[in-house]
Structure formats: structure tokens, C-alpha cells
Amino acid sequence: MKVESVRWKQHGKQLDVPAEVAYKELLQVKKRNGGNLTPDDVVESAKNPESVMHAWFTWEDTEAARKYRLMEAGALIRSIEIVYKEAPKMERRAFEIQYKKKTGDVESRTVYKTAEEAASDPDNHARLIAEAVRTLMAWRKRFAALQELHHLMVAIDQTIEQIADKEAVG
């Protein structure tokens, strides 16, 4: 398939260069490394201050280590699952994101609540539904070319439509 356009993912971190420029640099890194693109190779290439990807990374080691530990802490929180007696085959996260709060120009603060607290709060419940819909749409988009998943795609479309209908009425 031929690439029609390249853009930054919405609601994500972006560089101050067009996505196409970063994409081309990533393709160059891939080419230099035998057709493989790895995070190690990207970091190595981005070390050069002339690289368009350089600004993506935190190069001050103390700050980078702190940010990494925060990412690890979030991964730890998201790694704990609970199983209810009533549904022993349905593991779920023990903690859900309650909200993300901006604490400055660069960082955000993520607050987690237990799954029960998150589900019982109407605002958070609506946020969880919206997040589920976004995740389903992203999954659908990613695997749209796989004909074997057609029935799942139809079910996703129907579910999203039902949710939209409920929101329009409610």
C-alpha cells in the first residue's frame, strides 16, 4: 500500500516539525540498521542534536530517570489485577485512572482509584466508556485489513452505535 499522508497522532506528544520529517528520519534509521527499527537505534540516532528527533527525549539524566520511574510506577499500578468471586474468569485492573491533572506546562499528574470507586463515580464512568470507545476504534482501525476479524468489526460498530444512541437520548 502507498502512504498518502503522515501526521502526528491526535492527543499525543508531538515535535515542532512536521510528522513527515520525523517519519523520514525514522525510515533512515531503519535503513541504516538492516531494515529493522528499534528503540535503541532511535535513541542512538536522536542523541545527535541535529536530529529532528532530539527534542523528543529528556537528555538530562536525573530528570530522565525521574520520568522513567514515574512511568514504571504507572505500569506497576496498571499491572495489578483483581478477580471477583462472582466472575472468576474475568480479571480486571485493580486501579483505574480517575483523572489526569495538568500540573504545569509539561507534566501531568495521573490519579488512580480502585476499580469500584472508578465505576461508581458517574463522571468517571462516562470517561471510562469514552476511553473504551476510543480504544475499540483504534483497535478497529489497526486491524481493519484483516478479513478474518470482520465479525468483530461489525460487533464493534454496533456497540459504538448503541452507546452513541444512549448518549443522544440520555
C-alpha positions in Angstrom: 0.0 0.0 0.0 1.2 3.5 -0.8 1.4 6.1 2.0 -0.9 9.0 1.3 0.0 11.2 4.2 1.8 11.2 7.6 0.6 13.0 10.6 1.1 13.2 14.4 -1.3 11.1 16.5 -4.0 13.2 18.0 -3.8 13.9 21.7 -0.3 12.7 21.9 3.2 14.2 22.2 4.4 15.9 19.1 7.6 17.5 17.9 7.8 21.0 16.4 8.5 19.5 13.0 6.0 18.0 10.5 5.3 14.4 11.2 6.5 13.5 7.7 10.0 14.8 8.6 10.2 12.6 11.7 8.8 9.7 9.7 11.5 10.1 7.1 14.2 10.2 9.7 12.8 7.0 11.3 12.9 5.3 7.9 16.6 6.4 7.5 17.4 4.9 11.0 15.6 1.7 9.9 17.6 1.6 6.6 20.9 2.1 8.4 20.1 -0.8 10.7 19.4 -3.5 8.1 15.7 -2.8 7.7 14.9 -3.0 11.5 13.7 -0.1 13.6 14.4 -0.5 17.3 14.0 2.0 20.2 17.8 1.6 20.9 18.6 2.7 17.4 16.2 5.6 17.6 17.7 6.8 20.8 21.2 6.4 19.4 20.3 8.5 16.3 18.4 11.1 18.4 21.5 11.7 20.6 22.7 14.0 17.8 21.4 17.5 18.5 20.9 17.9 14.7 18.4 15.1 14.6 14.8 16.2 14.3 14.0 13.6 17.0 16.5 15.0 19.5 13.8 17.2 21.2 11.5 14.3 21.8 13.8 12.9 24.6 14.8 14.2 28.0 18.6 14.3 27.9 19.3 15.5 31.4 19.9 12.1 33.2 18.4 13.0 36.6 15.2 14.3 35.1 15.0 11.4 32.6 15.5 8.9 35.4 12.7 10.5 37.4 10.3 10.4 34.4 11.2 6.8 33.8 10.5 5.9 37.4 7.1 7.6 37.1 6.4 5.5 34.0 7.4 2.4 35.9 5.1 3.3 38.8 2.2 3.8 36.5 3.0 0.4 34.9 3.1 -1.2 38.4 -0.3 0.3 39.3 -1.8 -0.9 36.0 -0.3 -4.4 36.4 -2.3 -5.4 39.4 -5.4 -7.3 38.5 -8.3 -8.4 40.7 -10.7 -11.3 40.3 -14.2 -11.3 41.8 -15.7 -14.4 43.3 -18.8 -13.8 41.2 -16.7 -13.8 38.0 -13.6 -15.9 38.5 -12.6 -15.9 34.8 -12.8 -12.1 34.4 -9.6 -10.5 35.6 -9.6 -6.7 35.6 -7.4 -3.9 36.6 -7.4 -3.2 40.4 -7.0 0.5 39.7 -8.4 2.8 37.0 -7.3 6.3 36.1 -9.6 8.7 37.8 -8.3 11.8 36.0 -5.2 13.4 34.6 -4.5 16.8 36.0 -2.1 19.3 34.4 0.5 20.5 36.9 2.5 22.7 34.7 3.3 23.3 31.1 4.9 19.9 30.5 3.8 17.4 33.1 0.5 15.9 34.0 -0.4 14.2 37.2 -2.4 10.9 36.9 -4.6 9.9 39.8 -5.8 6.3 40.2 -8.8 5.0 42.1 -9.9 1.4 42.9 -12.0 -0.1 40.2 -15.1 0.1 42.4 -14.5 3.8 43.1 -14.0 4.5 39.4 -17.1 2.6 38.4 -19.4 4.2 41.0 -18.5 7.8 40.0 -20.8 8.9 37.2 -18.3 11.3 35.6 -15.5 8.7 35.7 -17.9 6.0 34.4 -18.6 8.2 31.4 -14.9 8.8 30.9 -14.2 5.0 31.0 -16.9 4.5 28.4 -15.4 7.2 26.2 -11.9 5.6 26.7 -13.3 2.2 25.8 -14.9 3.5 22.6 -11.6 5.3 21.6 -9.7 2.0 22.3 -12.2 0.0 20.3 -12.0 2.5 17.4 -8.2 2.4 17.5 -8.2 -1.4 17.5 -10.6 -1.5 14.7 -8.6 0.9 12.6 -5.4 -1.0 13.3 -6.8 -4.4 12.2 -9.3 -3.2 9.6 -7.4 -5.0 6.8 -7.7 -8.4 8.4 -10.8 -10.0 6.8 -10.8 -12.8 9.5 -11.9 -10.2 12.0 -14.9 -8.9 10.0 -17.5 -10.2 12.5 -15.7 -8.4 15.4 -15.6 -5.2 13.4 -19.3 -5.4 12.9 -19.9 -6.0 16.6 -17.6 -3.1 17.5 -19.5 -0.8 15.1 -22.9 -1.9 16.5 -21.7 -1.4 20.1 -20.4 2.0 19.4 -23.6 2.9 17.7 -25.7 1.7 20.7 -23.5 3.8 23.0 -24.0 6.8 20.9 -27.7 6.3 20.8 -27.9 6.0 24.6 -25.9 9.2 24.9 -28.2 11.1 22.5 -31.2 10.0 24.5 -29.7 10.4 28.0 
